Amino acid sequence: MTRRRFLSLFFLLCATFLIIMGRLIYLQIFKRDYYRELSRKNYLRLKRLYAPRGDILDRNGEKMAYDVPRYSLFIDPEKIKDREELERISRYIKVLFKVDINEMIKKGDLDPLEPLKIKDNLTQDELERFYNNSFKLPGVFVNTIPHREYPYKETMAHVVGYVGLPDSGDFRKYGDKIGPNSLVGKYGIEKAMDDILLGEIGGEEIIVNAIGKPVKLNKRKNPVKGNTIVLTIDIRVQQIIRDVLEESGYRAGAAIVLKAKTGEVLGMYSMPSFDPNKVYKNWKKLVRSKLKPFFNRVTMAKYPPASVVKVPLAFAFLDTKIARYSEVIKCTGRYRIGNRVFYCWKRVGHGDEDIVGAIRDSCDVYFYQKGYKLGPRKMTYYLRRFCYGEDIPFELKINKGLVPTPSWKLKKKGELWYDGDTLNLSIGQGFMLSTLMEQTLMMMGIANNGVIYRPTLIREIRDNKNRVIWKNKRKVFRAIKGRLEYFAIIKRSLREVVRRGTGRAAFSKIVDIAGKTGTAQVAAIRTRERKKVPWRLRDHAWFVGFAPYRDPLFIVGVVIEHGGSGGTAAAPIARKILERIYITGIKSEI
């Protein structure tokens, strides 16, 4: 071989070697991450591990909401080679599980970056069917998804609420703490305390074989269960309230029982209710219902407070010396102001009435006279002190009632304030609106001689190891200053309401009840005096009270939509609720 040919061959071999080495360096160094990722996709599967939400318990440890595991079938688009393979998998799934993936794809449900849930709540037979045929189903896998259970169904719906899948706002709020199949709060305590109940998802990196079957766990981040919330609710009291309301035969209404010395809500029920386990199944029916079952009538519904408002106004009359204990006013059934006549609910009149009798008989004429003297400005001042028209701190949203003023009327109605508006305000009619929560807190202030505690639904919070990490403490929301004798006079009057007055249907031989009735007008007087008044035009019925009289333990509030008279509709419901609490022995355990 000549020297020239040798050198040519040598340089050719060197060039070939350099080209090969360069290519290897390029592939192994510069394209390392790219090919490593391709390799990982071929043998690694990333699997989200969904965290259970924290439990919701009543004050005695009964579960109001908890998670149970459900097995769901998913398909991972990244593991499917082409359209032909997808069609083949689709045929198998349709035969094995009666699910049409093609329909889901047409709807745009298939995301190339996110596994798609194709069947929820697999039975044991379906699980075995999957594992026996998994070699035919590359990219298809089973994952465990927590499912929320509400064992008390309609009884706790408006308190506990319900959960649903996250939306874009939830992902912005929680980021990597949740996944597409996480459950987030949509209503009630589930929504209000969502960040506490929500756990943190984990994940697994699994090595799979050629047919996609897991063979080894490579990495794992354990999911973290959410914290547990213990409510102030006693499920026994809650069931009593529900039973009494449902047995009453009325279509819509609400009731609440508060612990007088702490502000804890022992029970609150809004009627009609709904089953949170079936809320999405029955969604169309629920949202179309004229009775609005999603509407929490304890915290959100606003009605004219009617004669219940005479209780704080009586305190205002005494506190401003406009009324004296021994002073008597004659009720003739009418009160004339200018060229207008305002009637008492009892057209023939009540005769001579002192302040105790005026509250007992709910005499409108007495409150017309004293309210007119007090005036709208001072009436508004005292009503707001007793929580009317004020922002009330609570775990669930509370609508703020309306205490009208001359400036409000001018701004909203473009009209001046008339003397008739003052008289209407003095008996809780006209423009004034209030919620059941407002009325009940007012009564707490009377029962506690001026102290109103902040209402609450949360007793304590526990971590996922059942350790108490936060405990609620009693907090004063309002302290109304006034002479104790004024509160004593009003409490005595409220006892007379039940013993001899408009609230006789609340009288009980089991527990000494005191309270006030109210009948809120919905339609004009002429309409209301017809023999047959349509349901939607009937008056709303109120009863708000406390028990026992001498040392109040419970504050009770009842409102019945279109129930008619507070004395005949709401008062007996309040009595039955309190009697059952005593008969069952719950009173001694709270």
LINQUITA-V904097 format. One record per pair of residues at least 24 apart in sequence whose ideal C-beta (glycine too) atoms are under 8 Angstrom apart, sorted by the first residue. I is the first residue (numbers start at 0). GAP is how many residues later the second one is. Records with the same first field share a line. If there is no record, write none. Layout:
I = GAP + GAP
//
This chain:
40 = 37 + 38
42 = 164 + 165 + 166
43 = 161 + 162 + 163 + 164 + 174
44 = 31 + 34 + 96 + 160 + 161 + 163 + 167 + 169
45 = 157 + 158 + 159 + 160
46 = 94 + 96 + 156 + 157 + 158 + 159
47 = 95 + 131 + 133 + 153 + 154 + 155
48 = 95 + 152 + 153 + 154 + 155 + 171 + 172 + 173 + 174
49 = 93 + 94 + 95 + 96 + 129 + 131 + 132 + 151 + 173
50 = 95 + 131 + 147 + 148 + 149 + 150 + 151 + 172 + 173 + 174 + 175
51 = 94 + 147 + 171 + 173 + 174
52 = 93 + 95 + 110 + 130 + 144 + 145 + 146 + 172 + 173
53 = 142 + 143 + 144 + 145 + 171 + 172 + 173 + 174 + 175 + 410
54 = 173 + 174
55 = 104 + 133 + 134 + 141 + 172 + 173 + 175
56 = 171 + 172 + 173 + 174
57 = 172 + 173 + 175 + 176 + 177 + 180
58 = 171 + 172 + 173 + 174 + 175 + 205 + 400
59 = 174 + 175
60 = 169
61 = 173
62 = 88
63 = 86 + 87 + 88 + 92 + 95 + 96 + 167 + 169 + 171
64 = 83 + 84 + 85 + 91 + 95 + 125
65 = 82 + 83 + 85
66 = 79 + 80 + 81 + 82 + 116
67 = 78 + 79 + 81
68 = 75 + 76 + 77 + 78
69 = 50 + 51 + 52 + 74 + 75 + 76 + 77
70 = 50 + 51 + 56 + 71 + 72 + 73 + 74
71 = 45 + 47 + 48 + 49 + 50 + 70 + 71 + 72 + 73 + 109
72 = 24 + 26 + 44 + 45 + 46 + 47 + 49 + 53 + 57 + 67 + 68 + 69
73 = 41 + 42 + 43 + 44 + 66 + 67 + 68 + 69
74 = 26 + 40 + 41 + 43 + 64 + 65 + 66
75 = 39 + 63 + 64 + 65
76 = 33 + 34 + 35 + 36 + 37 + 38 + 39 + 62
77 = 34 + 35 + 61
78 = 59 + 60 + 133
79 = 58 + 59
84 = 53
88 = 47 + 48 + 49 + 50 + 51
91 = 41 + 44 + 45
92 = 25 + 44 + 47
95 = 30 + 33 + 34 + 37
96 = 29 + 32 + 33
113 = 66
114 = 26 + 28
116 = 28 + 64
119 = 25
120 = 26
133 = 77 + 78 + 79
134 = 76 + 77 + 78
136 = 75
137 = 73 + 74
138 = 73
139 = 72
140 = 71
142 = 38
144 = 36
145 = 37
147 = 35
148 = 128
149 = 125 + 126 + 127
151 = 83 + 86 + 87
152 = 122 + 123 + 124
153 = 88 + 119 + 120 + 121
154 = 80 + 83 + 84 + 87 + 114 + 118
155 = 77 + 79 + 82 + 120
156 = 31 + 116 + 117 + 118 + 119
157 = 30 + 110 + 111 + 112 + 115 + 138 + 140
158 = 29 + 30 + 72 + 74 + 79 + 109 + 237 + 298
159 = 28 + 29 + 30 + 116
160 = 24 + 25 + 26 + 27 + 28 + 29 + 30 + 31 + 115
161 = 24 + 25 + 26 + 28 + 114 + 117
162 = 27
163 = 116
173 = 24
175 = 25
176 = 24
186 = 89 + 107
187 = 208
188 = 40 + 42 + 206 + 207 + 268
191 = 203 + 204 + 205
192 = 36 + 202 + 265
195 = 30 + 31 + 33 + 265
196 = 29 + 30 + 32
197 = 28
198 = 24 + 25 + 26 + 27 + 265
199 = 24
223 = 240
224 = 239
225 = 238
226 = 234 + 235 + 236 + 237 + 242
227 = 233 + 234 + 235 + 236 + 238
228 = 229 + 232 + 233
229 = 228 + 229 + 230 + 231 + 232
230 = 226 + 227 + 228
231 = 27 + 32 + 33 + 34 + 224 + 225 + 226 + 227 + 240
232 = 32 + 33 + 34 + 35 + 224
233 = 32 + 33 + 352 + 356
235 = 348 + 350
236 = 29 + 30 + 344 + 349 + 353
237 = 28 + 29 + 30 + 31
239 = 27 + 337 + 340 + 341 + 344 + 346
240 = 26 + 27 + 28 + 336
241 = 27 + 29 + 31
242 = 337
243 = 329 + 332 + 333 + 336
244 = 24 + 26 + 328
245 = 25
247 = 312 + 321 + 325
249 = 310 + 311 + 313 + 319
250 = 40 + 284 + 310 + 311
251 = 39 + 45 + 308 + 309 + 310
252 = 44 + 288 + 305 + 306 + 307 + 308 + 310 + 317 + 320
253 = 42 + 43 + 44 + 47 + 182 + 304 + 305
254 = 43 + 181 + 301 + 302 + 303 + 304 + 318 + 319 + 322
255 = 42 + 180 + 181 + 184 + 300 + 301
256 = 297 + 298 + 299 + 320 + 324
257 = 182 + 183 + 186 + 197 + 296 + 297 + 298 + 299
258 = 294 + 295 + 296 + 331
259 = 184 + 187 + 188 + 286 + 292 + 293 + 294 + 295
260 = 187 + 192 + 213 + 292
261 = 191 + 212
262 = 181 + 189 + 190 + 191 + 192 + 193 + 211 + 212 + 214
263 = 191 + 192 + 195
264 = 190 + 191 + 192
265 = 288 + 324
267 = 30
268 = 29
269 = 25 + 26 + 27 + 28
270 = 26
295 = 100
296 = 139 + 262 + 264
297 = 137 + 138 + 139
298 = 95 + 97 + 98 + 99 + 100 + 136 + 137 + 138
299 = 97 + 98 + 99 + 135
300 = 98 + 134 + 135 + 258 + 260
301 = 97 + 99 + 100 + 131 + 132 + 133
302 = 130 + 131 + 132 + 217 + 237 + 239 + 256 + 258
303 = 124 + 125 + 126 + 128 + 129 + 130 + 216 + 217 + 236
304 = 83 + 96 + 123 + 127 + 128 + 129 + 133 + 134 + 213 + 215 + 237
305 = 121 + 122 + 123 + 212 + 213 + 214 + 215 + 234 + 236 + 260
306 = 55 + 57 + 120 + 121 + 195 + 209 + 210 + 211 + 212 + 235 + 259
307 = 120 + 131 + 134 + 208 + 209 + 210 + 234 + 236 + 258
308 = 74 + 79 + 118 + 119 + 123 + 125 + 209
309 = 48 + 49 + 52 + 57 + 116 + 117 + 118 + 206
310 = 48 + 131 + 132 + 135 + 179 + 183 + 205
311 = 70 + 71 + 73 + 74 + 76 + 130 + 133 + 134
312 = 54 + 57 + 58 + 61 + 66 + 69 + 70 + 113
313 = 41 + 44 + 45 + 175 + 176 + 179
314 = 67 + 71 + 131 + 165 + 167 + 171 + 172 + 175
315 = 58 + 62 + 63 + 66
316 = 38 + 53 + 57
317 = 37 + 164 + 165 + 168 + 171 + 172
318 = 63 + 163 + 164 + 167
319 = 54 + 58
321 = 48 + 51 + 52
322 = 32 + 47
323 = 31
324 = 29 + 30 + 31 + 164
325 = 28
326 = 27 + 28
327 = 24 + 25 + 26
328 = 24 + 25 + 29 + 36 + 37 + 40 + 41
330 = 32 + 34 + 35
331 = 33
332 = 32
333 = 31
334 = 29 + 30 + 33 + 34 + 88
336 = 31 + 35 + 82 + 83 + 86
337 = 81
339 = 80
341 = 26 + 78 + 81
344 = 174
354 = 134 + 138
355 = 133 + 136 + 137 + 140
356 = 139
358 = 131 + 134 + 135 + 137 + 138 + 142 + 157
359 = 133 + 136 + 137 + 140 + 141 + 142
360 = 140 + 141
361 = 135 + 139 + 140 + 154 + 155
363 = 63
366 = 59 + 60
367 = 55 + 58 + 59
369 = 56
370 = 51 + 52 + 54 + 55 + 56
371 = 47 + 50 + 51 + 54
373 = 52
374 = 47
375 = 28 + 29 + 30 + 41 + 45 + 46 + 49
376 = 28
378 = 43 + 46 + 47
379 = 25
384 = 93 + 95
385 = 55 + 56 + 59 + 66 + 92 + 94
386 = 51 + 54 + 55 + 58 + 65 + 90 + 91
387 = 44 + 46 + 50 + 54
388 = 45 + 49
389 = 48
391 = 45 + 46 + 49 + 63 + 85
392 = 61 + 62 + 84
393 = 43 + 60 + 61 + 62 + 63
394 = 61 + 62 + 63
395 = 61
397 = 37 + 39
398 = 36
400 = 31 + 32 + 33 + 34 + 37
401 = 29 + 30 + 31 + 32
402 = 29
403 = 26 + 27 + 28
427 = 90 + 92
428 = 91 + 92
435 = 121 + 122 + 123
436 = 120
438 = 103 + 105 + 118 + 120
439 = 104 + 115 + 116 + 117
440 = 36 + 37
441 = 102
442 = 72 + 73 + 101 + 102 + 103 + 112 + 114
443 = 102 + 111
444 = 33 + 35
445 = 41 + 44 + 45 + 48 + 100
446 = 44 + 99 + 105 + 108
447 = 104
448 = 35 + 38
449 = 29 + 30 + 31 + 32 + 37
450 = 25 + 27 + 28 + 29
451 = 24 + 25 + 26 + 27 + 28
452 = 24
490 = 58
493 = 51 + 52
494 = 54
497 = 47 + 73
501 = 64 + 65
502 = 40 + 42 + 63 + 64 + 68
503 = 63 + 67
504 = 62 + 63 + 66 + 67 + 70
505 = 37 + 39 + 65 + 66 + 68 + 69
506 = 68
507 = 67 + 70 + 71
509 = 68 + 69 + 72 + 73
510 = 36 + 37 + 67 + 68 + 71
511 = 35 + 36 + 37 + 38
512 = 32 + 33 + 34 + 35 + 36 + 61 + 62 + 65
513 = 31 + 32 + 33 + 35
514 = 28 + 29 + 30 + 31 + 41 + 56 + 59
515 = 26 + 27 + 28 + 29
516 = 24 + 25 + 26 + 48 + 49 + 50 + 53 + 54
517 = 24 + 25 + 26 + 48 + 52
518 = 45 + 46 + 47 + 48
521 = 40
534 = 27
535 = 26
536 = 25
537 = 24 + 25 + 26
538 = 24 + 25 + 26
540 = 24 + 25 + 27 + 28 + 29
541 = 24 + 28
542 = 24 + 27 + 28 + 30 + 31
544 = 29
546 = 31
552 = 34 + 37
553 = 24 + 27 + 33
//
